[in-house]
Amino acid sequence: MNKLTSMIVGGSLVLGAASVNAAEVSGNVAIASDYVYRGISQTDESPAISGGLDLATDSGFYAGVWGSNVQFGDGEVSAEFDFYFGLGGDISDDLSYDVGYLYYAYPNQDTGADYAFQEIYASLSFMDFTGGFAYSNDFFGESGTGTYYYAEYSLGLPNEFGVDFHIGKTDVDDISLDYVDYSIALNKSMGGLDWSLGWYDTDLSKTDCGGDICDSRVVLSVAKSL
């Protein structure tokens, strides 16, 4: 998931531009050296190719789908598809909100496996700060109630560079999974592409994680808005 955060900027198709609730359809594609979700590699530390399609209206309603390759080590699941919709907008010049629903689907999963799950999410942004949470009544792998809290700060730098700081906390009840993830990413739009170089880590040990996929890593990604 990297939902979070489909880029719905750049070229778009405008539908019903004369109406109050004009809609814009946009797409995005990306290549990354790893797909990291809440600090954990979803591709077993291998590259990921992803893409999404989004619809946004003037009223603040949006909906979309996003997909990526994944690798969980079960030999069956090779793709993730996320379906989402929500409502976002400005409360004031400096304050905005976002609330929505997100469903994670994993085709071809093993019989008896239940990777698919759903979340509701909400966030508030004040100037360059964002705080939010996501809640699932039955998290990944039927692991019980899951809650995720996070805070982010975006810092503008000279020459149109930017740095994003992130910290999040995952709490899954039934399996007593409680960990923190954090990241710092340097971003730059150049040559019609969105570049990002990020460092990601968690406080999970290899024993708790069951391997190296929760370890510190550097991820390079390049994305194109369509």
N, C-alpha and C positions, 0 to 999 in steps of 0.2 A: 502496500500500500503505500507503495508510496502513493497514498491518495494524493498518502497526502500528500495534494497540492498540484493538481493538473494545471498546466499553463494555458489559460484561455485568453491569450493575447495574440496580437499579430493579425494576419489576414483572416477574414471571417465572411460568412454569407449572411446577409441581413434579410430577415423574413418579416414582412408586414411593417416596413419602416414607418409608415404613416400612422400606425396605431400607437396608443399609449403604451401597450405592452409589447413593443417590438422585440423580436427574438434574434439572437445571434448564435450561429452554429460555428464552432471552431474545433480544430484538432491539434494534436501534438504527437510527436514521435521522439524517442530518446534512446541513446545507447549509454550504458554505464558499466564500469568495471566490476560492479557488484550491485545487487538489489538488497538494500538494508532497510528493514522494517522495525522500528522501535529498538534499534541497536543491534538487531540480529540478522545475519545474512539469510536470505530466502533462496539463494542460488548456490549454496555450499561454496561460497567465495568465488563463484564463476561470474562471467559477464552476463548482463541482462539487456534485452531489447524490449522496449515497452511502447505503448501508444494509447491514445485516448481520444474520445469524441465528446464534446460538451455543448449543451444548449443553455443559454442564459437570457433572461427577459429583463425588461426595464423595471418590472415590479420587484425584482430581487430573487425570483424563483429560478432555480437552475437544476439541471439533471445531466447525468453523463455516465459513460462507461469507460473503464481503463483496464488494460491487460498487460501482462508481463510473463515471461518464462520464469519458472521456479524449479528448484531441485531439493527435495526433502529426503532423499536417500531411500525411498520406498520403491523406486523403479517404476512407478506408475504415474504419479502426478507430475506434469511438466508445465502447467500453465495456471495462472490465476487471473480471474476476471472480477472486477469490482463494479458494482452498480450502485449509483447514489443519486439522491435528490435532496434539495434543501432550500433554505431561504436566507438571504443575506442582504445587508444594506447598511447605510449610515444612520447613526443616531444623532450625531452632531458632526462638526468639521473634523474632530479628532477621534471620535469614538464610532466603532462599527461592530456589527455582530454577524454571526453565522450559526445556523442550526440545521441539522439534517439527519438523514438516515443512510447507512452504508451496508451493503451486503457483499461478502467475500465468497466467491465460488471457485471450486477447484475440480474441474472435470477429470474423469478417469481415476478417481481415488479408489484405493483398495476397498473391497467389500468389508464392511465393519468399521472402516475409518470414517470419521466425520469431521473433516477439516473446515467445512463451510460454517460461517457464523455471521451474525449481524450486529451492528452497533448503531446507537444513536449518539450524536455528538453536538457540542455547542462550544462556541468561543467568543471572546470579546477582545477587540483590539483597540488600544489607546495609543495614538501616534505610532511609534515604532515597536511597541510592546504588544504581545499577544499571550493570552492565557486561555486554556480550554480543557475539556475532558471528553472522553468517549466511554460509553457503557455498553456492555454486552451481557445479555441474560444467559448465554451459553457460549463461552469463548472457544477459540480454536481447539479442535480435538476433543470436544465435549468436556472441557476442563472446568466448567462451572462459571459462575459469575465473574466477569472481568471488568476492571475499571482502569482507565488510563488518564493521568493528569499531566499537563505539560505547560511550559512557559517558553517563550521565544522573544528574541530581540534582534532587530535588523539594523545594522549600522552602515550608513553610506560613507564611502571613501572617495578620495579624489579620482579623477579619470573614469568615473562611472563604475568603479568597483563597489562591491558590497560584501559585508560579512554577516552571516546569520548564526546566532547562538541559540542552542536548544538544550533543554533538559526535560526529561519526562520520567514518570514513575508508573510502572505496571503492577497491578495487584490482582491475582487470580485466586479465588477462594479455595476451590476444591483441591488444588494441587499445591497450595501454599507457595505459589510463585510470586515473589515480591522483589523487584529489582529496579534499578535506576539506569536510564540511558542518557547519553549526552553527546553533543556534536557541535563542531564549528565548521562552517563552510564558506569558502571564498567564491563569489559569483561575479560573472562578467558577461555582458552581451556583446558579441563581436562577430562580424561577418555574417550577420543574419542568424546566428546561433546563440543559444544560452549555455554558457560553460559553467561548471561547478567543480571545485576541488574541495572535498570534505573529509574531516576526521571524525570517526564514530567509535564509541566505546560503551561498555556496560560495566556494572559492578558484579556481574555473575562470574563465578569461577568455571574452569573447564569441567569440573565434576558436576556442578549444578546445571551447566548448559548441555553436557553430554558431548562435548567436542570443542572445536575452535571457532564455531560460527558466532560466538558472542564476544570474541576478542576484539581488541583495538584494530582498526583498519582505516586505510585511506582509500577514498572512492573518487574516481574521475568520471564525470558524466557530461554529455553534450546533448542538447535538446533543440528541436525545431518546432516552432508554432506554424500551423497550417491555416 
